[in-house]
Amino acid sequence: HARSEVHIVYMGEKQHHDPQHVTNMHHDMLSSILESKEEAKKSMVYSYRHGFSGFAAKLTESQVEKIAGLPGVIRVIPNQLHSVQ
Amino acid sequence: TTRSWDYLGLSPQSSSKSNLLHDANLGDGVIIGLLDTGIWPESVILNDEGLGPIPQRWKGSCQSGERFNATQDCNRKLIGAKYYIDGFLAENRQPFNTTQAPDFKSPRDSFGHGTHTSTIAAGSFVPNASYKGIALGLLRGGAPKARIAMYKVCWNVPRGQCSSADILKAFDDAIHDGVDVLSVSLGTDLPLFPQIDERDGIGPGSFHAVTKGITVVCAGGNEGPSSHTIDNTSPWILTVAASTVDRSFPTGIVLGNNFTILGQAMFRGKEVGFTGLVYPENPGLRPTLFGVCESLTLNNTPVAGNVVLCFTTMNNRAPVSAAVTSVKQAGGVGVIIAKHPGDVIGPCSNDFPCIEVDYELGSQILFYMRSTRSPIVKLSPSKTLAGRPVSTKVAHFSSRGPSSISPAILKPDIAAPGVSTLAASSPFDPFMDGGFALHSGTSMAAPHVSGIVALLKAIHPSWSPAAIKSALMTTAWKTDPFGEPVFAEGSPQKLANPFDYGAGIVNPNKAAKPGLVYDMGTDDYIMYLCAVGYNDSSITQLVGKSKTCPSPKPSILDVNVPSITIPSIRNSVTLTRTVTNVGPVNSVYKAQIDSPQGIHVAVRPDILAFNSSVKDLSFIVEVSTSHKVNTGYYFGSLTWTDETHYVTIPISVRTQIIQFYTDFN
């Protein structure tokens, strides 16, 4: 199995006001790549749906390439650590 | 904060007519969100006495978890508390281990950092607070009546780590919840990533917050004093450098010849009466440096019962810790560390005396030792010295500009106190005493500015984040409160310039009435994104509206920030700025230019007349260089004044006859 890492799928300003609708759209998008809703739910870490749109999910490199090409995706960003200053 | 707010002119007892603290009713009604390590809700400084009901517009909540009961632990001061760990856990791929470093799967703070930053910004009043008697005074936040919402995103692992997936979720929730200000004392390692696909999550998260009217205040980072180390460089962020206040902790070192030297320490143990003073000298001609603090060699030195002098060229805390460990193990009773200015002082464990002196005074101590057969020394507990003659400096650790990824956007924006700040902490903080700890970092500087932003929001609720940022920058102090110049710590120490402290030291009372502001909105940020090369489709997606960048591409020099930074000029350049009158309606402002050395600056028009129908006016700045070689940066300023307001922005210009050229010769 290819190793999956947390990635942020960043989609910019949200296109719908209903947060649940935004999350459903994220699940649908992820399902289209992972080929099942169950897998999509397991993979999803967060749905960003209030201030902007996007989600964090555990993805393999090939899944990252596929999802980066979907309409509405600005960029797929690897998760990164920060520290307090 | 027992000194910093007085230093900044925000004393609650001040009878001054222009006290922002009073005008803003202590920040009542404003909500400050913090992305940090959580909060210790029992801290006395989080009491909600005198606070009215929670603002009705607040949509956030408190989340229960390990040792955190939302109903009991939140109050009218702490109105929001959530935690975000899923991104961190998914990254670590192992169960959360709290055995080595305690933490709680809840908003409760173990590290102490989040409690410290949040109480700097908005803690309630606590009289007679101190750390073991030093820094005694009235502890409080900048906006003592503002409400706190803690978004715990960082966890108690070395350096307090936080994942960008968690940070972005906290931004997402904070925007939903209705915070007015976001205080983010976090940073990432260098080199930086581009701002919109920045892997830290702060760039995009803050963009969406700012375009919704939330001011985002970030720490500039602790990677100084090298240039190009500044972090959180997006133009929509308010990036904060750390400076000292007029307070120090002198600690007496009396030599056997009765000569007294004042070092710096946080030593609150008992006085060490006259006892032997030793320095591990090199035996013979061997090159080994026995007296170097970080690698003390004490085999040939009678340390037991004595005080040890050592020298180091390192400027972080590591040599202090190493020397204390070695000297303690060998039975010594104290250590004097001679070092270059560097990381700030801190207490040593179990009140062991560890006193820092500069190289010059360290050498004097060594000369005394070499001039007498049995050198002795007496060490006194540290005292608190506040006010004159203690000077203001930009901290050694504070990250410096220019921005490595957008050098035409000045960073940091501003400086604020961030050295030896007393605030609340967690009982798990090893440097906490009686609920309070003295900590240093740009982490401590940022919430000082966040507290001030809360006060400004209270009196100017309609001002945009850019207007607030402009007000803070154009009114900042270029000197300390006594009118003396501000130095920047480093080797060598030098006068501070805009890459050390941005527009200067934050001056809250003046920021309340700036006269003019350099305002910006989403369209201005789009222009910036076009200028730095983002494509139309990314920008359209980012802002949720169809946007096409103009052709030719706009100049980054025209982005309406309250500063002019020209990283590369060969002959001349022209740029524009627009100012908005937020003062008296019929105001007339005249330009005053302080040109950088060898640079000619002209402003057209040089008089701006506002009236009831003219609130915004644009002007052109023509800049030309007379330098014939590649230079470093020279600094100047442009001030618009109506003789009541002085609206000053820094100018930084570098001549590059050969461009894109590295010159190491």
Interface residues (C-beta under 8 A of the other chain):
Chain A: E5 V6 I8 Y10 M11 G12 E13 K14 Q15 P19 V45 Y46 Y48 R49 H50 G51 F52 G54 A56 K58 G72 I74 R75 I77 P78 N79 Q80 L81 H82 S83 V84 Q85
Chain B: D36 T37 D86 G87 A90 E91 F111 H113 C154 R159 G160 Q161 C162 S163 S164 A165 D166 I167 L168 K169 F171 D172 D173 A174 I175 H176 S185 L186 G187 T188 I196 D197 E198 R199 D200 G201 I202 P204 G205 H208 A209 K212 A219 G221 N222 G441 T442 S443 A446 S538 Q541 L542 V543 G544 K545
